[in-house]
């Protein structure tokens, strides 16, 4: 039988969270607001599957270029190719 190569394959290390006593997912991450032109880091929250980008983009930095529903359009370059991602705010962190 051929093995599965699904969306979350080969991501065991990336998609694990360190459990910290007394800490849960802060709901404030869901209500973050970003403006067009903001630089954001894509930090995937593995406990929230909705609006999650592919694991290859974990740790990358992109620019907000628009909004699509509750999610944001993030532009970044992977190699020489320009990419546009649709990511929910749970998986984004503003660059300081």
C-alpha positions as CSV (number, residue, x, y, z in Angstrom):
1,X,0.0,0.0,0.0
2,X,1.3,3.4,-0.9
3,X,1.8,5.8,2.0
4,X,-0.2,8.9,2.4
5,X,1.3,12.2,1.4
6,X,-1.4,14.4,2.8
7,X,-1.3,18.1,3.7
8,X,0.3,17.5,7.1
9,X,2.7,14.7,6.2
10,X,6.3,15.0,7.3
11,X,5.4,17.7,9.8
12,X,5.6,15.9,13.2
13,X,8.3,18.2,14.6
14,X,6.9,21.4,13.2
15,X,3.3,20.7,14.1
16,X,3.8,19.9,17.8
17,X,3.3,22.4,20.7
18,X,5.1,22.3,24.0
19,X,2.4,21.9,26.6
20,X,2.6,24.6,29.3
21,X,0.5,24.2,32.4
22,X,-2.3,26.7,32.7
23,X,-2.0,28.0,29.2
24,X,-4.5,27.6,26.4
25,X,-4.9,29.2,23.0
26,X,-5.4,32.9,23.7
27,X,-8.5,34.0,21.8
28,X,-6.9,37.4,21.2
29,X,-4.8,35.9,18.4
30,X,-8.0,35.3,16.4
31,X,-8.9,39.0,16.6
32,X,-5.6,40.5,15.5
33,X,-5.9,43.3,13.0
34,X,-3.3,43.9,10.3
35,X,-3.0,46.7,7.8
36,X,-2.0,46.4,4.2
37,X,1.8,46.6,3.9
38,X,2.5,45.1,7.4
39,X,5.2,42.5,7.6
40,X,4.1,39.3,9.4
41,X,5.8,36.1,10.4
42,X,3.9,32.9,9.6
43,X,3.9,30.9,12.8
44,X,1.5,27.9,12.4
45,X,-0.6,27.1,15.5
46,X,-1.1,23.3,15.1
47,X,-4.1,23.2,17.4
48,X,-6.1,25.3,14.9
49,X,-6.4,23.6,11.6
50,X,-8.7,26.1,9.9
51,X,-6.9,28.7,7.8
52,X,-3.6,27.0,8.2
53,X,-1.0,27.4,5.5
54,X,1.2,24.6,4.3
55,X,4.0,23.6,6.7
56,X,6.7,24.6,4.2
57,X,5.8,28.3,5.0
58,X,6.2,27.9,8.7
59,X,8.7,30.5,9.9
60,X,8.6,32.6,6.7
61,X,8.0,36.3,6.6
62,X,5.5,37.9,4.2
63,X,3.6,41.2,3.5
64,X,-0.1,41.7,4.0
65,X,-1.6,42.6,0.6
66,X,-5.3,42.4,1.4
67,X,-8.1,40.7,3.3
68,X,-10.4,37.8,2.2
69,X,-13.2,37.2,4.6
70,X,-11.7,36.6,8.0
71,X,-8.3,35.7,6.5
72,X,-5.5,37.8,5.1
73,X,-3.7,37.6,1.8
74,X,0.0,37.3,2.4
75,X,2.6,37.7,-0.4
76,X,6.0,36.2,-0.1
77,X,8.8,34.8,-2.3
78,X,9.8,31.2,-2.3
79,X,13.0,31.0,-4.3
80,X,12.4,33.2,-7.4
81,X,8.6,32.6,-7.4
82,X,6.1,35.0,-5.9
83,X,3.4,33.3,-3.8
84,X,0.1,34.4,-2.3
85,X,-1.2,32.7,0.7
86,X,-4.6,32.9,2.4
87,X,-3.9,32.7,6.1
88,X,-6.1,33.3,9.2
89,X,-4.8,35.6,11.9
90,X,-4.3,32.7,14.3
91,X,-1.2,31.8,12.3
92,X,0.3,35.3,11.9
93,X,2.5,37.4,14.1
94,X,3.4,41.0,13.5
95,X,7.0,41.7,12.8
96,X,8.4,44.3,15.3
